[in-house]
Amino acid sequence: MGNVLVTGATGGIGTALVGTLVEAGHRVTAVGRDVGRLDVRGIEADLAEPGTLAAAVEALENAGDLGDLQALVYCAGISPIEAVAEADPETWRRTMAVNVASAAELVRLTLPALRRSQGHVIFVNASPGMTGVPRWSAFVASKAALRELADSLREEEAAHGIRVTTVYPAATATDLLAEVRSTFGRPYDPEACIQPETLAAMILWALSAPADAYACELSVLPSPR
């Protein structure tokens, strides 16, 4: 099987995804910060600075890791909680950079390899239907932009055989969600959430779609109790 490029690989969802992909026989390359602690090939890059990604991708090309690139899974993201009246330009810049601009730049840089393989791009977005959340404007806006990026890319690259999927996971049991719930003053019960390994399995399922069809959008909810 070919190589899968994963961002956010050291987060709760990303770590589970890397393990699931490796177990399924995929070769994984992680892009981001602190990737050296993973048991897969890692390329250090600061996703808050999209302009630095070209050097990271060039390193992959020089190592021969883009020749068989089959998929890019972008699941990196930050989630600042600030009201519009409080969020300064750096909050907006950094959130849009990590959550959207670096996604677009990484896609741009890997498109030649993905076109050759007629590969798959997966963007991990926010909970299904999320919109207009007080004190979360930068995050919600960035995820709306990520959706538009995915939709545009899907139309632009269909002629090259590239599949584009947006995954909308509801509450997933991660440290980041625990922090967010705490800041919002809301309860956090990991047992009532989607488990990261379960979401990883759903992403693998999307990547494993047959040749004649695929899921362009995938909303994932916890099973009813």
Backbone as CSV, one residue per row, in Angstrom:
resi,resn,N_x,N_y,N_z,CA_x,CA_y,CA_z,C_x,C_y,C_z
1,MET,0.834,-1.191,0.000,0.000,0.000,0.000,0.873,1.247,0.000
2,GLY,0.301,2.346,-0.465,1.054,3.576,-0.573,1.162,4.327,0.737
3,ASN,1.754,5.498,0.629,2.004,6.319,1.790,0.797,7.218,2.076
4,VAL,0.512,7.438,3.355,-0.532,8.361,3.782,0.130,9.449,4.611
5,LEU,-0.095,10.694,4.217,0.433,11.846,4.939,-0.610,12.292,5.955
6,VAL,-0.207,12.430,7.215,-1.145,12.760,8.280,-0.634,13.971,9.044
7,THR,-1.491,14.987,9.209,-1.169,16.094,10.095,-1.989,15.941,11.371
8,GLY,-1.541,16.609,12.435,-2.211,16.442,13.718,-1.998,15.056,14.291
9,ALA,-0.901,14.430,13.900,-0.671,13.021,14.242,-0.357,12.803,15.714
10,THR,-0.023,13.854,16.446,0.284,13.679,17.868,-0.912,14.025,18.754
11,GLY,-2.033,14.418,18.150,-3.241,14.671,18.916,-4.006,13.387,19.176
12,GLY,-5.115,13.500,19.900,-5.876,12.305,20.257,-6.394,11.551,19.059
13,ILE,-6.989,12.272,18.101,-7.503,11.621,16.890,-6.347,11.175,16.006
14,GLY,-5.358,12.046,15.832,-4.246,11.723,14.947,-3.446,10.522,15.394
15,THR,-3.179,10.414,16.685,-2.422,9.270,17.196,-3.169,7.970,16.937
16,ALA,-4.473,7.984,17.174,-5.284,6.796,16.903,-5.288,6.479,15.417
17,LEU,-5.353,7.513,14.590,-5.381,7.304,13.145,-4.079,6.695,12.650
18,VAL,-2.963,7.203,13.141,-1.670,6.645,12.721,-1.612,5.156,13.046
19,GLY,-2.007,4.780,14.261,-1.985,3.377,14.641,-2.906,2.526,13.780
20,THR,-4.083,3.050,13.472,-5.043,2.315,12.649,-4.528,2.126,11.232
21,LEU,-3.938,3.166,10.670,-3.414,3.076,9.308,-2.257,2.091,9.222
22,VAL,-1.360,2.146,10.190,-0.215,1.223,10.196,-0.699,-0.213,10.335
23,GLU,-1.649,-0.429,11.226,-2.185,-1.778,11.421,-2.839,-2.313,10.149
24,ALA,-3.414,-1.406,9.350,-4.062,-1.814,8.107,-3.067,-2.008,6.967
25,GLY,-1.796,-1.736,7.223,-0.772,-1.974,6.219,-0.306,-0.749,5.464
26,HIS,-0.788,0.419,5.852,-0.357,1.650,5.193,0.980,2.114,5.758
27,ARG,1.736,2.807,4.931,2.930,3.495,5.400,2.531,4.930,5.695
28,VAL,2.899,5.432,6.871,2.430,6.730,7.329,3.599,7.690,7.495
29,THR,3.412,8.902,7.030,4.342,9.989,7.292,3.586,11.083,8.015
30,ALA,4.086,11.475,9.174,3.434,12.510,9.977,4.106,13.853,9.714
31,VAL,3.296,14.897,9.610,3.807,16.244,9.410,3.292,17.137,10.538
32,GLY,4.194,17.830,11.204,3.783,18.706,12.282,4.889,18.870,13.298
33,ARG,4.502,19.222,14.515,5.479,19.420,15.579,5.472,18.217,16.511
34,ASP,6.648,17.927,17.102,6.810,16.834,18.064,6.507,15.468,17.451
35,VAL,6.667,15.338,16.126,6.362,14.051,15.497,7.456,13.012,15.747
36,GLY,8.579,13.453,16.290,9.670,12.525,16.568,9.316,11.460,17.586
37,ARG,8.283,11.702,18.387,7.915,10.703,19.397,7.015,9.611,18.847
38,LEU,6.657,9.700,17.573,5.830,8.672,16.950,6.711,7.586,16.346
39,ASP,6.137,6.402,16.191,6.873,5.282,15.600,6.684,5.220,14.089
40,VAL,6.570,6.380,13.447,6.475,6.466,11.994,7.401,7.573,11.536
41,ARG,7.621,7.625,10.244,8.446,8.705,9.716,7.758,10.042,9.987
42,GLY,8.532,11.021,10.440,7.952,12.319,10.745,8.759,13.452,10.156
43,ILE,8.053,14.472,9.708,8.680,15.684,9.191,8.219,16.851,10.058
44,GLU,9.161,17.544,10.669,8.823,18.665,11.543,8.387,19.876,10.713
45,ALA,7.275,20.466,11.103,6.792,21.674,10.440,5.874,22.417,11.399
46,ASP,5.862,23.737,11.292,4.996,24.561,12.118,3.785,24.956,11.284
47,LEU,2.638,24.353,11.568,1.444,24.612,10.778,0.877,26.009,11.018
48,ALA,1.372,26.698,12.029,0.985,28.093,12.224,1.697,29.016,11.243
49,GLU,2.657,28.458,10.504,3.419,29.220,9.511,3.368,28.462,8.187
50,PRO,2.304,28.628,7.412,2.148,27.864,6.167,3.317,28.007,5.206
51,GLY,3.986,29.137,5.258,5.105,29.356,4.357,6.283,28.430,4.586
52,THR,6.327,27.759,5.720,7.435,26.843,6.010,7.187,25.439,5.470
53,LEU,5.984,25.174,4.977,5.652,23.804,4.584,6.370,23.347,3.321
54,ALA,6.727,24.280,2.454,7.411,23.894,1.221,8.700,23.145,1.520
55,ALA,9.438,23.596,2.526,10.683,22.919,2.883,10.409,21.504,3.394
56,ALA,9.331,21.334,4.159,8.984,20.011,4.669,8.630,19.068,3.531
57,VAL,7.847,19.559,2.582,7.456,18.718,1.452,8.668,18.416,0.565
58,GLU,9.549,19.375,0.418,10.765,19.131,-0.355,11.593,18.019,0.280
59,ALA,11.656,18.000,1.618,12.367,16.927,2.310,11.732,15.577,2.019
60,LEU,10.411,15.536,1.966,9.724,14.283,1.632,10.040,13.856,0.210
61,GLU,10.038,14.817,-0.702,10.354,14.501,-2.097,11.771,13.958,-2.222
62,ASN,12.713,14.590,-1.540,14.104,14.153,-1.606,14.295,12.758,-1.025
63,ALA,13.439,12.406,-0.055,13.521,11.080,0.550,12.734,10.033,-0.228
64,GLY,12.057,10.465,-1.279,11.278,9.535,-2.088,9.944,9.152,-1.488
65,ASP,9.457,9.945,-0.531,8.217,9.592,0.163,6.964,10.139,-0.502
66,LEU,7.112,10.882,-1.595,5.926,11.383,-2.280,5.623,10.615,-3.561
67,GLY,6.534,9.772,-3.963,6.334,9.029,-5.203,5.139,8.103,-5.164
68,ASP,4.824,7.589,-3.973,3.685,6.676,-3.858,2.629,7.230,-2.901
69,LEU,2.515,8.559,-2.839,1.545,9.164,-1.935,0.132,8.831,-2.401
70,GLN,-0.625,8.199,-1.518,-1.995,7.797,-1.835,-3.040,8.696,-1.194
71,ALA,-2.698,9.309,-0.077,-3.711,10.089,0.630,-3.065,11.117,1.541
72,LEU,-3.810,12.195,1.762,-3.467,13.214,2.732,-4.645,13.339,3.684
73,VAL,-4.386,13.177,4.980,-5.434,13.350,5.984,-5.040,14.538,6.856
74,TYR,-5.832,15.603,6.768,-5.536,16.807,7.544,-6.440,16.841,8.762
75,CYS,-5.870,16.500,9.913,-6.681,16.530,11.140,-6.046,17.412,12.214
76,ALA,-5.119,18.283,11.793,-4.556,19.252,12.729,-5.559,20.364,12.969
77,GLY,-5.506,20.951,14.152,-6.386,22.077,14.425,-6.168,22.627,15.823
78,ILE,-6.457,23.912,15.968,-6.437,24.542,17.290,-7.815,25.130,17.548
79,SER,-8.113,25.365,18.824,-9.485,25.704,19.194,-9.539,26.786,20.267
80,PRO,-9.100,28.005,19.939,-9.140,29.067,20.949,-10.575,29.458,21.290
81,ILE,-10.806,29.741,22.544,-12.134,30.144,23.001,-12.049,31.596,23.463
82,GLU,-12.537,32.484,22.614,-12.532,33.914,22.898,-13.704,34.556,22.190
83,ALA,-14.342,35.494,22.854,-15.396,36.261,22.212,-14.806,37.152,21.129
84,VAL,-15.637,37.552,20.183,-15.175,38.449,19.125,-14.563,39.715,19.719
85,ALA,-15.133,40.202,20.810,-14.639,41.426,21.435,-13.267,41.250,22.073
86,GLU,-12.850,39.993,22.282,-11.593,39.717,22.963,-10.499,39.212,22.029
87,ALA,-10.870,38.592,20.936,-9.886,37.938,20.062,-9.094,38.975,19.284
88,ASP,-7.775,38.963,19.446,-6.940,39.917,18.736,-6.528,39.354,17.378
89,PRO,-5.866,40.141,16.545,-5.494,39.669,15.207,-4.635,38.404,15.219
90,GLU,-3.789,38.241,16.240,-2.940,37.048,16.280,-3.772,35.790,16.498
91,THR,-4.832,35.879,17.310,-5.717,34.732,17.492,-6.320,34.309,16.156
92,TRP,-6.819,35.291,15.417,-7.411,34.980,14.118,-6.371,34.468,13.131
93,ARG,-5.212,35.112,13.099,-4.169,34.684,12.157,-3.745,33.257,12.413
94,ARG,-3.463,32.953,13.674,-2.967,31.624,14.017,-4.039,30.550,13.777
95,THR,-5.285,30.842,14.153,-6.353,29.862,13.973,-6.589,29.570,12.497
96,MET,-6.650,30.617,11.698,-6.862,30.404,10.268,-5.659,29.739,9.614
97,ALA,-4.464,30.035,10.113,-3.258,29.423,9.558,-3.239,27.923,9.808
98,VAL,-3.447,27.526,11.062,-3.373,26.102,11.402,-4.566,25.331,10.825
99,ASN,-5.752,25.907,10.928,-6.954,25.161,10.587,-7.306,25.181,9.106
100,VAL,-6.819,26.191,8.373,-7.210,26.304,6.961,-6.022,26.527,6.024
101,ALA,-5.247,27.584,6.274,-4.223,27.966,5.305,-3.169,26.880,5.109
102,SER,-2.756,26.225,6.199,-1.773,25.148,6.062,-2.376,23.932,5.375
103,ALA,-3.676,23.726,5.567,-4.344,22.644,4.834,-4.283,22.915,3.340
104,ALA,-4.609,24.140,2.949,-4.577,24.493,1.533,-3.165,24.411,0.963
105,GLU,-2.193,24.876,1.734,-0.816,24.859,1.245,-0.285,23.440,1.119
106,LEU,-0.595,22.598,2.089,-0.121,21.212,2.013,-0.765,20.482,0.838
107,VAL,-2.032,20.746,0.598,-2.681,20.168,-0.578,-1.994,20.663,-1.851
108,ARG,-1.780,21.970,-1.939,-1.143,22.523,-3.139,0.196,21.870,-3.427
109,LEU,0.975,21.686,-2.371,2.321,21.144,-2.546,2.323,19.657,-2.899
110,THR,1.311,18.935,-2.472,1.273,17.487,-2.724,0.378,17.102,-3.895
111,LEU,-0.268,18.073,-4.531,-1.177,17.759,-5.631,-0.516,16.991,-6.776
112,PRO,0.705,17.324,-7.174,1.298,16.530,-8.260,1.361,15.042,-7.925
113,ALA,1.750,14.710,-6.703,1.816,13.300,-6.298,0.420,12.698,-6.197
114,LEU,-0.526,13.444,-5.660,-1.889,12.930,-5.519,-2.557,12.743,-6.877
115,ARG,-2.240,13.604,-7.823,-2.778,13.425,-9.180,-2.231,12.165,-9.821
116,ARG,-0.942,11.911,-9.607,-0.351,10.699,-10.186,-1.025,9.435,-9.660
117,SER,-1.350,9.441,-8.383,-1.940,8.249,-7.769,-3.458,8.247,-7.795
118,GLN,-4.057,9.349,-8.296,-5.508,9.540,-8.183,-5.916,9.293,-6.727
119,GLY,-5.283,10.078,-5.862,-5.363,9.853,-4.425,-6.578,10.464,-3.764
120,HIS,-6.508,10.534,-2.456,-7.652,10.910,-1.624,-7.191,11.967,-0.619
121,VAL,-7.968,13.029,-0.481,-7.712,14.053,0.531,-8.862,14.026,1.524
122,ILE,-8.539,13.924,2.803,-9.557,13.922,3.849,-9.287,15.066,4.809
123,PHE,-10.307,15.891,5.010,-10.233,16.984,5.975,-11.115,16.628,7.166
124,VAL,-10.545,16.635,8.354,-11.327,16.421,9.569,-11.823,17.774,10.043
125,ASN,-13.141,17.959,10.024,-13.756,19.237,10.322,-14.310,19.238,11.745
126,ALA,-15.351,19.987,11.988,-15.966,20.104,13.319,-17.231,19.255,13.377
127,SER,-17.966,19.346,14.475,-19.200,18.585,14.636,-20.185,18.940,13.530
128,PRO,-21.025,17.992,13.114,-21.989,18.264,12.047,-22.891,19.449,12.385
129,GLY,-23.030,20.358,11.423,-23.950,21.471,11.580,-23.503,22.573,12.511
130,MET,-22.258,22.556,12.945,-21.802,23.581,13.891,-21.781,24.953,13.231
131,THR,-22.404,25.918,13.872,-22.427,27.281,13.351,-22.820,28.253,14.470
132,GLY,-22.288,29.463,14.403,-22.687,30.526,15.305,-22.546,30.212,16.782
133,VAL,-21.365,29.741,17.198,-21.160,29.392,18.608,-20.529,30.568,19.342
134,PRO,-21.194,31.131,20.344,-20.615,32.244,21.094,-19.268,31.861,21.717
135,ARG,-18.318,32.782,21.666,-16.969,32.639,22.215,-16.109,31.653,21.420
136,TRP,-16.585,31.222,20.255,-15.818,30.262,19.466,-15.735,30.696,18.011
137,SER,-15.816,31.989,17.785,-15.964,32.493,16.413,-14.780,32.135,15.513
138,ALA,-13.560,32.272,16.004,-12.399,31.996,15.160,-12.366,30.524,14.743
139,PHE,-12.644,29.642,15.692,-12.655,28.213,15.391,-13.757,27.867,14.400
140,VAL,-14.971,28.324,14.668,-16.098,27.994,13.804,-15.896,28.583,12.411
141,ALA,-15.384,29.804,12.340,-15.120,30.421,11.037,-14.076,29.635,10.257
142,SER,-13.045,29.173,10.954,-12.000,28.423,10.264,-12.528,27.103,9.720
143,LYS,-13.451,26.484,10.446,-14.004,25.210,9.987,-14.974,25.415,8.825
144,ALA,-15.674,26.546,8.815,-16.499,26.869,7.654,-15.621,27.069,6.421
145,ALA,-14.502,27.738,6.608,-13.563,27.940,5.499,-12.971,26.610,5.035
146,LEU,-12.707,25.719,5.972,-12.160,24.405,5.607,-13.164,23.616,4.770
147,ARG,-14.440,23.743,5.108,-15.474,23.083,4.312,-15.484,23.631,2.887
148,GLU,-15.383,24.936,2.754,-15.376,25.533,1.423,-14.129,25.135,0.643
149,LEU,-13.005,25.031,1.329,-11.784,24.556,0.677,-12.007,23.155,0.111
150,ALA,-12.586,22.281,0.919,-12.833,20.910,0.471,-13.775,20.874,-0.720
151,ASP,-14.850,21.649,-0.650,-15.835,21.632,-1.732,-15.247,22.155,-3.037
152,SER,-14.450,23.211,-2.952,-13.808,23.752,-4.152,-12.794,22.764,-4.720
153,LEU,-11.991,22.193,-3.850,-10.978,21.233,-4.290,-11.620,20.035,-4.980
154,ARG,-12.736,19.570,-4.436,-13.426,18.420,-5.021,-13.820,18.681,-6.468
155,GLU,-14.342,19.879,-6.712,-14.755,20.238,-8.069,-13.543,20.423,-8.985
156,GLU,-12.516,21.069,-8.465,-11.347,21.369,-9.292,-10.572,20.119,-9.683
157,GLU,-10.489,19.146,-8.792,-9.600,18.012,-9.018,-10.317,16.733,-9.458
158,ALA,-11.624,16.812,-9.671,-12.354,15.617,-10.114,-11.794,15.091,-11.438
159,ALA,-11.394,15.991,-12.312,-10.860,15.576,-13.614,-9.558,14.798,-13.480
160,HIS,-8.874,14.981,-12.353,-7.625,14.249,-12.103,-7.856,12.979,-11.296
161,GLY,-9.114,12.674,-10.992,-9.423,11.450,-10.259,-9.194,11.530,-8.767
162,ILE,-9.029,12.743,-8.231,-8.776,12.881,-6.793,-10.100,12.916,-6.035
163,ARG,-10.177,12.137,-4.977,-11.342,12.127,-4.105,-11.107,13.102,-2.950
164,VAL,-12.155,13.785,-2.541,-12.057,14.728,-1.428,-13.211,14.469,-0.472
165,THR,-12.869,14.181,0.773,-13.870,13.863,1.789,-13.721,14.799,2.981
166,THR,-14.840,15.328,3.449,-14.855,16.049,4.719,-15.504,15.163,5.767
167,VAL,-14.818,14.973,6.879,-15.345,14.190,7.991,-15.789,15.155,9.084
168,TYR,-17.034,14.993,9.519,-17.594,15.832,10.572,-17.811,14.969,11.819
169,PRO,-16.852,14.929,12.731,-17.033,14.113,13.936,-17.719,14.899,15.046
170,ALA,-18.723,14.305,15.646,-19.295,14.880,16.863,-18.279,14.713,17.994
171,ALA,-18.689,15.024,19.211,-17.773,15.015,20.356,-16.942,13.741,20.405
172,THR,-15.631,13.914,20.378,-14.696,12.792,20.387,-13.833,12.884,21.643
173,ALA,-13.616,11.768,22.286,-12.947,11.730,23.592,-11.453,12.030,23.460
174,THR,-11.108,13.293,23.524,-9.715,13.719,23.445,-9.432,14.719,24.559
175,ASP,-8.153,14.917,24.835,-7.762,15.919,25.834,-8.217,17.314,25.416
176,LEU,-8.184,17.579,24.088,-8.599,18.891,23.612,-10.076,19.139,23.917
177,LEU,-10.925,18.138,23.688,-12.344,18.314,23.999,-12.547,18.527,25.492
178,ALA,-11.793,17.808,26.321,-11.904,17.997,27.770,-11.576,19.437,28.155
179,GLU,-10.538,20.004,27.525,-10.163,21.382,27.805,-11.239,22.355,27.345
180,VAL,-11.773,22.113,26.159,-12.815,22.990,25.621,-14.052,22.963,26.508
181,ARG,-14.500,21.761,26.870,-15.684,21.650,27.727,-15.448,22.348,29.071
182,SER,-14.253,22.203,29.618,-13.937,22.831,30.895,-14.010,24.355,30.792
183,THR,-13.446,24.896,29.692,-13.463,26.342,29.502,-14.885,26.867,29.332
184,PHE,-15.718,26.096,28.655,-17.116,26.485,28.473,-17.971,26.189,29.708
185,GLY,-17.388,25.509,30.698,-18.144,25.166,31.892,-19.169,24.082,31.658
186,ARG,-18.866,23.186,30.727,-19.779,22.099,30.388,-19.185,20.770,30.830
187,PRO,-20.023,19.792,31.160,-19.502,18.496,31.605,-18.839,17.729,30.465
188,TYR,-17.887,16.898,30.827,-17.183,16.068,29.843,-17.195,14.629,30.326
189,ASP,-17.870,13.772,29.578,-17.927,12.347,29.876,-17.367,11.593,28.677
190,PRO,-16.110,11.144,28.753,-15.512,10.485,27.588,-16.261,9.247,27.139
191,GLU,-16.950,8.589,28.067,-17.685,7.383,27.704,-18.888,7.688,26.817
192,ALA,-19.361,8.934,26.854,-20.504,9.328,26.025,-20.062,9.867,24.669
193,CYS,-18.764,9.886,24.436,-18.205,10.450,23.205,-17.779,9.352,22.236
194,ILE,-17.524,9.757,21.012,-16.880,8.868,20.046,-15.456,8.619,20.526
195,GLN,-15.012,7.388,20.489,-13.638,7.086,20.857,-12.708,7.376,19.675
196,PRO,-11.514,7.907,19.933,-10.608,8.234,18.827,-10.342,7.058,17.898
197,GLU,-10.226,5.859,18.462,-9.972,4.678,17.633,-11.151,4.371,16.712
198,THR,-12.362,4.686,17.197,-13.548,4.482,16.373,-13.569,5.461,15.207
199,LEU,-13.266,6.722,15.491,-13.211,7.706,14.416,-12.122,7.354,13.416
200,ALA,-10.992,6.880,13.916,-9.908,6.452,13.021,-10.374,5.332,12.106
201,ALA,-11.148,4.405,12.641,-11.680,3.308,11.831,-12.620,3.828,10.752
202,MET,-13.401,4.873,11.074,-14.302,5.457,10.087,-13.513,6.149,8.972
203,ILE,-12.414,6.806,9.333,-11.572,7.439,8.321,-10.927,6.393,7.434
204,LEU,-10.453,5.304,8.029,-9.897,4.214,7.239,-10.946,3.655,6.290
205,TRP,-12.175,3.523,6.774,-13.269,3.047,5.920,-13.452,3.967,4.718
206,ALA,-13.403,5.280,4.953,-13.549,6.236,3.854,-12.411,6.095,2.847
207,LEU,-11.204,5.878,3.343,-10.048,5.705,2.459,-10.114,4.399,1.670
208,SER,-10.870,3.436,2.180,-10.919,2.107,1.573,-12.110,1.937,0.631
209,ALA,-12.747,3.026,0.232,-13.925,2.945,-0.634,-13.577,2.283,-1.962
210,PRO,-14.541,1.552,-2.558,-14.302,0.930,-3.855,-14.037,1.960,-4.944
211,ALA,-13.606,1.467,-6.098,-13.159,2.363,-7.166,-14.279,3.208,-7.750
212,ASP,-15.525,2.745,-7.681,-16.596,3.429,-8.401,-17.401,4.400,-7.550
213,ALA,-17.099,4.540,-6.266,-17.862,5.442,-5.402,-17.096,5.717,-4.119
214,TYR,-17.423,6.858,-3.498,-16.804,7.179,-2.210,-17.704,8.166,-1.468
215,ALA,-17.441,8.348,-0.185,-18.196,9.297,0.632,-17.517,10.660,0.559
216,CYS,-18.215,11.644,0.006,-17.616,12.980,-0.070,-17.793,13.733,1.240
217,GLU,-18.806,13.360,2.020,-18.995,13.914,3.354,-19.386,12.780,4.294
218,LEU,-18.851,12.819,5.498,-19.108,11.744,6.461,-19.334,12.356,7.833
219,SER,-20.572,12.332,8.296,-20.893,12.776,9.646,-20.852,11.581,10.585
220,VAL,-20.129,11.723,11.684,-19.943,10.603,12.609,-20.512,11.014,13.966
221,LEU,-21.447,10.225,14.458,-22.129,10.502,15.737,-21.915,9.355,16.698
222,PRO,-21.941,9.629,18.006,-21.923,8.532,18.971,-23.216,7.719,18.832
223,SER,-23.122,6.425,19.028,-24.317,5.586,18.951,-25.262,5.931,20.095
224,PRO,-26.589,5.872,19.847,-27.550,6.143,20.924,-27.389,5.143,22.045
225,ARG,-27.608,5.599,23.263,-27.531,4.696,24.399,-28.900,4.186,24.787
